């Protein structure tokens, strides 16, 4: 099977030759082709070269357009700090929507026009031409809580839940409209699936998540499904108290960060949810050995059961030993879903 056939079959509940392997690689991919990360994050040709190199060298089943969470915010007009060899970052001292009144004049950026969003669209077009029949191609959008933090400031949006809940709902509704437009352009460009990154959601308690975040994540997931493609959800951090809600979103793939045991996620989400993860990307994948990586991912497989995709809990760190990432991929390549 090709990687693309493998992932499609896995999502459809059909037999596969072996487990899929879909870790997140960004800075690792840039370093692999000896390019400063700034170029990886703003130049789609560099991103494509890095992703294809890592996918080829390590037998990874997908390529993606992830680099940092600031692409949409930049095109919206937010002040973004750029660094030579680190990810771009939101300027928390000068956020676009620091004043709530600014939301009334907010304008959605157009991913078809030059900008950082369009850069990712161009990456998807390049993937489709070069590996469209071989690799699973993954687009990406920010979730409502993460993008709200990017546009408003992480500390500010957290207090907004209590100070002005109606504003939060207006903000999140605006974000969902923007991200669905972005997702539609990515699907047109060749994305097989759309990932949703909503890292800030792990910072709220279950009550706030269920009342404010989950309904808008659900709108985003349903809207992407209406475009005809599956969804991968990635929420960094400890999501242990949100698992049941995450499972009800209807995402085909749910990433679980290493802070939450996969057994707990499986219990909360039921037998049919595909789980991806979730070894510690630092203490296990970076600092371990091929043998310890193999043992750790085997334990994840046993906890998750057959509806499982191999990966780390979060991004593969840039200084991960290549032999350790190879061990992660080799586990997938030598084990079928039922080889527990």
C-alpha positions in Angstrom: 0.0 0.0 0.0 1.1 3.6 -0.5 1.0 5.9 2.5 -2.0 7.6 1.2 -3.9 4.3 0.6 -2.9 3.2 4.1 -4.2 6.3 5.9 -7.4 6.3 3.8 -8.0 2.6 4.6 -7.4 3.2 8.3 -9.9 6.0 8.5 -12.4 3.9 6.6 -12.0 0.9 9.0 -10.6 -1.2 6.3 -7.6 -3.6 6.5 -4.1 -2.1 6.2 -0.7 -3.7 5.8 0.7 -2.0 8.9 0.2 0.9 11.2 0.5 4.5 9.8 3.1 6.8 11.2 2.2 10.5 11.3 4.4 12.5 13.8 4.5 16.3 13.5 7.8 17.5 12.1 8.6 21.2 11.6 11.9 22.5 13.0 13.2 18.9 12.6 12.3 19.1 8.9 14.0 22.5 8.4 17.2 21.3 10.1 17.1 18.1 8.0 17.7 20.2 4.9 20.0 22.7 6.7 17.7 25.7 6.3 16.9 28.3 8.9 13.4 27.9 10.3 12.4 31.4 9.2 12.7 30.3 5.6 10.8 27.1 6.3 7.9 29.1 7.8 7.6 31.7 5.0 8.7 29.9 1.8 6.5 27.1 0.7 9.3 25.6 -1.5 11.5 25.2 1.5 8.7 23.7 3.5 7.9 21.2 0.8 11.5 20.2 0.4 11.9 19.6 4.2 8.7 17.6 4.5 9.5 15.5 1.5 13.0 14.8 2.8 11.8 13.7 6.2 8.9 11.7 4.8 11.3 9.9 2.4 14.1 9.3 4.9 12.0 8.1 7.8 9.0 6.4 6.0 6.5 8.9 7.4 3.1 8.6 5.8 2.1 12.2 5.6 3.3 15.7 4.6 1.8 18.8 6.1 1.8 22.6 6.1 2.3 23.3 9.8 5.1 25.7 10.9 3.7 28.0 13.6 0.3 29.3 14.8 0.7 32.8 13.5 -0.1 32.4 9.8 -3.7 33.5 9.9 -3.0 36.2 12.5 -0.3 37.7 10.3 -2.6 37.9 7.3 -5.3 39.5 9.6 -2.8 42.3 10.3 -1.4 41.2 13.7 2.1 42.2 14.7 4.2 39.1 14.5 7.8 38.7 15.7 10.1 36.8 13.2 13.3 35.2 14.3 16.1 33.7 12.1 15.9 30.2 13.3 12.8 30.0 15.6 9.1 29.9 14.9 7.3 33.3 14.4 5.4 34.4 17.5 2.6 36.7 18.4 3.5 40.0 19.9 1.5 39.9 23.1 2.2 43.6 23.8 0.5 44.6 20.5 -2.3 42.2 19.7 -4.7 43.0 16.8 -7.8 42.9 18.9 -6.4 44.3 22.1 -9.5 46.5 22.2 -12.8 44.6 21.9 -14.3 47.3 19.7 -11.8 46.3 17.0 -13.7 43.1 16.3 -16.5 45.2 14.6 -14.1 46.3 11.8 -12.3 42.9 11.5 -11.9 41.7 7.9 -11.3 38.1 6.8 -8.0 37.6 4.9 -8.2 36.0 1.5 -6.1 32.8 1.3 -6.1 33.1 -2.5 -4.1 36.3 -2.3 -0.4 36.7 -1.4 0.3 36.2 2.3 1.3 33.5 4.8 -2.0 31.6 4.3 -1.5 31.6 0.5 2.0 30.3 1.1 0.5 27.2 2.7 -1.9 26.9 -0.2 1.0 26.9 -2.6 2.7 24.1 -0.5 -0.4 22.0 -0.8 -0.5 22.5 -4.6 3.2 21.4 -4.7 2.5 18.3 -2.6 -0.4 17.3 -4.8 1.9 17.5 -7.9 4.8 15.7 -6.4 3.4 13.1 -4.0 -0.4 13.3 -4.4 -0.8 9.7 -5.2 1.7 8.5 -2.6 1.5 10.5 0.6 -1.4 11.7 2.8 -1.5 15.5 2.4 -2.6 17.5 5.4 -3.7 21.1 5.5 -4.0 23.0 8.8 -6.1 25.7 10.5 -6.1 27.2 14.0 -9.0 26.3 16.4 -11.2 29.0 18.0 -9.4 29.2 21.3 -5.9 29.2 19.8 -6.7 31.8 17.2 -8.6 33.8 19.8 -5.4 33.9 21.8 -3.4 34.9 18.8 -5.7 37.8 18.0 -6.5 38.9 21.5 -3.6 37.8 23.6 -3.5 34.6 25.6 -4.0 36.2 29.0 -6.6 38.6 27.8 -8.8 35.9 26.1 -8.6 33.8 29.3 -10.1 36.6 31.3 -12.7 37.4 28.6 -14.4 34.1 29.4 -15.5 35.7 32.7 -15.5 39.4 31.9 -17.4 39.4 28.6 -18.7 35.9 27.5 -20.8 37.4 24.7 -17.7 38.9 23.2 -15.9 35.6 23.3 -18.8 34.0 21.4 -18.7 36.8 18.8 -14.9 36.4 18.5 -15.0 32.7 18.1 -17.8 32.9 15.5 -15.7 35.3 13.5 -12.7 32.9 13.7 -14.7 29.9 12.6 -15.9 31.7 9.5 -12.3 32.7 8.7 -10.9 29.2 9.3 -13.6 27.5 7.2 -12.8 29.8 4.3 -9.2 29.0 4.7 -10.0 25.3 4.9 -12.0 25.4 1.7 -9.1 27.0 -0.2 -6.8 24.3 1.2 -9.1 21.5 0.1 -9.3 23.0 -3.4 -5.4 23.1 -3.5 -5.2 19.4 -2.8 -5.4 18.7 1.0 -6.6 15.2 1.8 -7.5 16.3 5.3 -7.5 19.4 7.5 -5.8 19.4 10.9 -7.1 21.7 13.6 -4.6 23.0 16.2 -6.3 24.4 19.3 -3.4 24.4 21.8 -4.9 27.1 24.1 -8.0 25.0 24.7 -6.0 22.8 27.1 -5.5 25.8 29.4 -9.2 26.2 30.3 -11.2 24.0 32.7 -13.8 21.5 31.5 -16.7 23.9 32.3 -15.3 26.7 30.1 -14.3 24.2 27.4 -17.8 22.7 27.3 -19.6 26.0 27.3 -17.4 28.2 25.1 -14.8 26.2 23.1 -16.5 22.9 22.3 -19.5 24.3 20.4 -17.2 26.3 18.1 -14.8 23.4 17.6 -17.8 21.4 16.6 -18.9 24.0 14.1 -15.4 24.0 12.6 -15.2 20.2 12.4 -18.7 19.9 10.9 -17.8 22.7 8.4 -14.7 20.9 7.3 -16.6 17.6 6.9 -19.0 19.5 4.7 -16.0 20.2 2.4 -15.6 16.5 2.0 -12.5 15.8 3.9 -11.6 14.2 7.3 -10.3 16.1 10.4 -7.3 15.6 12.6 -7.5 17.4 16.0 -4.4 18.4 17.9 -4.6 20.1 21.3 -1.3 20.4 23.1 -1.1 19.9 26.8 -3.1 18.1 29.4 -6.5 17.4 28.0 -7.5 14.7 30.5 -10.6 16.6 31.6 -11.7 17.3 28.1 -11.4 13.9 26.5 -15.1 13.0 26.4 -15.9 16.2 24.6 -13.0 15.9 22.2 -14.3 12.4 21.3 -17.8 13.8 20.6 -16.5 16.3 18.0 -16.5 13.6 15.3 -12.8 14.0 14.2 -11.4 11.1 12.4 -8.1 11.4 14.1 -7.4 12.8 17.6 -3.9 13.5 18.8 -3.3 12.9 22.5 -0.3 14.7 24.1 2.0 12.7 26.2 0.5 14.1 29.5 -2.6 11.9 29.1 -2.4 8.1 29.0 -3.8 6.6 25.9 -5.7 4.1 28.0 -7.6 7.0 29.6 -8.4 8.5 26.1 -9.6 5.2 24.8 -11.9 4.7 27.8 -13.3 8.2 27.3 -13.7 8.1 23.6 -14.7 4.6 22.9 -13.3 1.8 20.7 -13.8 3.4 17.3 -12.0 6.7 17.7 -8.6 6.7 16.0 -6.0 7.9 18.5 -2.6 9.3 17.5 0.4 9.5 19.8 1.8 9.8 22.2 5.3 9.2 23.6 7.0 12.1 25.3 8.8 14.0 22.5 11.6 15.1 24.8 12.3 12.6 27.5 11.4 9.6 25.4 11.9 10.4 21.7 14.7 12.9 22.0 16.6 11.6 25.0 15.9 7.9 24.7 17.4 5.1 22.6 15.9 3.2 19.7 15.1 0.4 22.1 13.4 2.6 24.7 11.5 4.4 21.9 10.3 1.1 20.6 9.2 -0.1 24.0 7.4 3.2 24.7 5.4 3.3 21.4 4.5 -0.4 21.9 3.0 0.5 25.2 1.0 3.3 23.5 -0.2 0.8 20.9 -1.4 -1.6 23.6 -3.2 1.1 25.5 -4.9 2.5 22.3 -5.7 -0.8 20.6 -6.0 -1.3 16.9 -7.5 2.1 16.1 -4.1 3.7 16.4 -1.6 5.8 14.5 2.0 6.1 15.6 3.3 9.5 16.6 4.8 11.5 19.4 2.7 13.5 21.9 3.6 16.7 20.2 6.1 18.1 17.7 9.3 16.1 17.1 12.0 18.3 18.6 14.7 19.6 16.2 17.5 17.9 18.1 15.9 14.4 18.1 18.4 11.7 17.2 17.6 10.4 13.7 17.9 6.8 14.9 15.2 7.4 17.4 12.7 8.8 14.9 13.6 5.8 12.7 12.8 3.5 15.5 9.4 5.1 15.9 8.7 4.7 12.2 10.0 1.1 12.1 7.6 0.1 14.8 4.7 1.3 12.6 6.2 -0.5 9.6 6.6 -3.8 11.4 3.2 -3.9 13.2 -0.3 -4.3 12.0 -3.1 -2.7 14.0 -3.9 -6.0 15.8 -0.3 -6.8 16.7 -0.7 -5.7 20.3 
